[in-house]
Amino acid sequence: METLYSINNGNRLEKRNNTILITSEKERRFVPIEQVDKLVIQGNAVISTPLMGELAYRKIPIYYYSYGGVYRGVFMPAEKNMGKVRMFQYKTYFDEERRLSLAKQILQCASKNKATILKRYFHKYEKEGMKEIIDGIEKNIKAMMNCDSIDSLRGYEGTITRLYYSAFPKIFKNFTFDGRNRRPPEDEINCLISYGNSRLYDDIGNVIYEVGLDHFLGFVHEMENSKPALVLDISEVFKQPIIDSIIFELVNNNVFTEKHFNKKEKFCFLNNFGKLLFLRKYEDKMNKTFLYRKIAEYSSYRNSIKIELYKLVKYLFGETDKFDGFRIY
């Protein structure tokens, strides 16, 4: 099973027997529907009603983005019986003690992943000031675990994230980075972060749908209009080992250059060549297996996201006292 991407403006997608026919000005290609896990459309495209119906029947979601990468919405097939799972999700949300404990464990894992990936680059590049940044992150992790409210927890998380991004100018060779910006991203690194995070949100959202949880009820992020809070919660644990590691590798090995981006005033986005380059690396990363220490088995990142969500369900049901999130070492 794989993600099917449509990235050309003007694509037409139709159902042809048991395949998806994608037609553009430059090509016609057929993709077996049984091989598709989800469909991601970036830019203007026409999708036929029979294909929409077939995807709904097969429980395959469709994610929509503008050509520049702005999230527009998602078409989710009819939901399964999710009442019991969501009942325990809501119960935990309104239990202040359990919610705070869960939020701490999610952000502890995410913050330790930030420190770990910076340590890799500290040893590799020996950049001045990197050690102080890592020490600051670890100091705030310890303080974060002793806070007594979600708001206080978010404050520490914000400090840790700012420290983390302050290390980026020390890591990147060919592109400047003056801090995180988005909606729209203004430079190449922020463009790659936003584009990569969107792909990760899609994959996490897909698994959340499979296990029956509510996308919009998170434990760290608050509920806001059109903001999938639970997707954002779980993504915090995986951004560094998946998205940021891809960006570090591709940029510092000169795979990405200015020719892969389009820039308009303060708006930077990947062109089709850049998108294809990133997507190939992303899919390779998601499907490559590695030794998952906590379960002492080999797993892919795509499968690890499923493991993470099922661990969360066990915590919500009260089958475990701790949510032991995904870590890199």
N, C-alpha and C positions, 0 to 999 in steps of 0.2 A: 504494500500500500504506500502511496506517495502523494505529495501535494502537487496539484496541477496549477501552474501559474499562467495567467494571461496578462502580458505586460505591454502589448502594442495597442495604441489607440486605433479604434476601428475594427478590432477583431470581432468575428461572428462565431458564436458557439452553438452548435446544433446536436441533436441526438440522431445518430445513424445506427440503427440496430442496437448493438451493445457497445457502441463506441461514442466518443465525443469528437465531432469534427470541428476543428479550429481553422477558420479561414481568415487570412489577412492579405494585404497587397502583395506580400512576398512569398507566402507559403500556404499549403493545405496539409494538415496533419491529423491523423486519427489516433486517439488515445483510448484504450479499453477502459470502460467505466469501472470494471471490477478492480482495477489497479489504483483507483483514485480514492484518497482518504478525505480530502477537502479541496475546494476550488478557491483560488485567490485571484481576484480580478483587480488589476491596477490600471487605471485609465478608462477611457470610454470603450465600452464593448456592448454588443447585442447578444443576448442569450435567449434561446427559443423557449416557448412555454412547455413543449414536450420534454426538453432537457431539464427544465426546472422541476417538472413533475417526477422525472426519473431520479433525479438527485434527492428529492424529498423522500421518495419511496425507499431509497437505499440509505437514508439517514446521513447524507453527505452535505455539510454546510457550505455556504458560499460567502466569502468575505469580500467587501468592496472597499477600494481605496481610490483616491484621485491619482492621476499620473505622477504628481509630485509626492505622493505617499501619505496624504491626509486620509485618515480613517473616516469612512462614510457610513458603514453599517454592516450588519451580518444577517443573512437569511439562515435561520435554523429550522430544520425539519420538526415535525410534530414531536413533542417531548414524550418521554417514557413516564411511567409512574414513579415520580420522584418525591412523593410526599414524605416518606419516613426519613430519607436522607436530609431533606431540607428542614424538616422539623427539628432535628438535632443540630443542624447548622444554626438555625435561628435561636435555639435554646442556648447554645454556647455564646452567641453574640450578645445576648441579654444577661449572661452571667459574667459580671464584671471581672471577677477573679480569674475564671478560666479563659476569658477573652484576653486579658492582659498577659497571662502566662503564655498563651499560644502566640500572641503578637511578639513577645520577647524572644521566643524560641525561633520564630521566622527571621526576625531581624538580627539575632545573634549569628545564625548561619550565614545570612547575606553579608554581614559585616566582616565575619571571619574570612569569607571568600574574597572580599575586597583586599584584606590584608595579605592573604596568601598569594594572590596574583601579583600584587606589588612586590612582594618578597622575591618572586621569580625574576622580576626586572631589576630589583635592587642588586641582586647577586650578578646579574648578567651585565648591567651597564655601570654599576657603582656610581650612580648619579648623586651629586651633592644634594643633600636635603631629603632624599628619599627615606632614609632611616627615621628621621624626625616625623615624617608624615605617617609612616607605619606605626611608630610608637604612639602617636596621637590617636590613631584609629583604635589601637588596642586598649589604650587608656579609657577612651569613651565607651568601648564595648563593656568593660568592667563596670563603669558607672551606670550604663544603660540597664544592666541586669538588676540594679537595685532601685530603679524608679518605681513610682506607685500609681502612675496614670498613663493612659494612652497618649495624651498630649505631651507629657514629659518624654515618653518613649520616642515620639516623632521628632522631638527637638534634638535628642541625641543622634537619631538616624540622619537628620539633616546635617548635623555637624560632621558625622562620619562621611557622608556622601560628598560634602564640600572638600574635605581633606583628600578623599580618594581622587576626585577630579583635579585637584591641585597638582597631582603627580603626573598628569598626562603630558604637559609640556616637556617633562624630563624624559619621556618615553618615545614620543614621536619624532622622527627625523625630518620628514619632508612636508608636513602640514602643520600650521600653527593651530593652537587651541588656547582660547582665552576664557574658558569656562563653559559650562553647559547652557545651551539655549535650544529652544524648540518652538514649534508652532508659529512660524516655520523655522527649521534649522538654518543658521546663517553661514556655516562653513562646512568643509568637507568632513571633518571628524564628527561634528554634531549630526550631519546628514547620515553618516554610516551608523551612528548609535541609534538614531530614531528609526531608520529603516530596519536595522537588525532587531531592535526591540519589538517592532510591529510584527515581524515574522514569528518571534518567540511568543507574543501574545496570542497569535492565531493558534499555534500548536497547544499552548496551555489551555486556551478556551475550548478547544476541541475535546481535550481530556476531561475538563470540568463538566462539559455536556454529557460525556459518556458515563461518568460516575454519578450524575444526577444532582450535583450541587448548583446553587444559585450564583451565577457569574457576578452579580451586582452586590452581594453581601460579603464584604471582606472583614478582616479582623485588625489590620493595620491601617489600610486606606478607608476613608469614610465614603459612604454612599453619596454620589453626585449624579446629576443627569448624564446618561450615556457613558458613565465611567464604570467599567467592569472591575470593581474593587478587588474581588477575589483573584482575578487574573493578575492584577498588579501585585498583589501580595505574593503569590507563588513565583512570579517572574523575578522578584528580588533575589531569590536564591540561585537562579540560573543565569542571570545576565553576565556575570563575570566569567564563569567557566565556558559559556557558549559564545555570546555576542562579542564581549570585549576581547576575548582571546583571538577570535577570528580577525577583528579589526587590527589588533596589535601585529598579528602575523602578516596580513595582506599589505598593510601600509608600510611597515618597516622592511619588508622584502621587495618594496617598489612594485608590487603587483597593481596597486591602485595609483593612478596618476591623475592629473587634472583633466585629461581627456575623458575620464569616466563620469564627469560631473557637468551639470548645467547650472550656471549661476545667474541670477537676476536680482540686482540691487542687494538686498539682505536675505535672499532666498536661495538656498543651495539644495539641489536634489540630484539623485543618480539618473543618468540616461540609461537607455536600454542595455548598452554594453556593460555599464556598471552594475545594473540590476542582475543581469545574467551571471556575471562574475561572482557577485556576492551570493546569489542563490545556489550556485553550484557548490561553493564552499560551505554554505550553511547546511545544505542537505547532506553533504559528506560528513560534516561534524555531527549532525543529529543521528546519523545511522552508524557511525563508527563505534565499535565496542571497546570497552575498557574494563578494568577490574574495579567494581563498585565495592569498596572496602567494607561498608556497613552490612552488606548482605553476603560478602565473600563470594560473589558470582560476577561473571562478565555481563555487562549491560551496555546498551546504547543510551545516549542522552534522551532520545525520544521515549525509550522505555523507562528511563529513570524518572521522567516527568509523571508517567503513570504510577510508578511506585510511590512517588511523593504524594500524589492525590489520594491514593488508597491508604497511605499512612495517615493522612489528614482525616479521612472518613473514620478510621479506627479511633482516632483521638476524639472526634466529635461524638461517637457512639459510646465513649467511656471505656473502650477496651484497652487503652493504654493511658498512662498518666503523663506522658511526655511526647511531644512531636519532635522527633529527632531528624531534622531536615538535612538535605543534601549538602555535602561538604567536599571541597577539593583540598588536597594536601601537597 
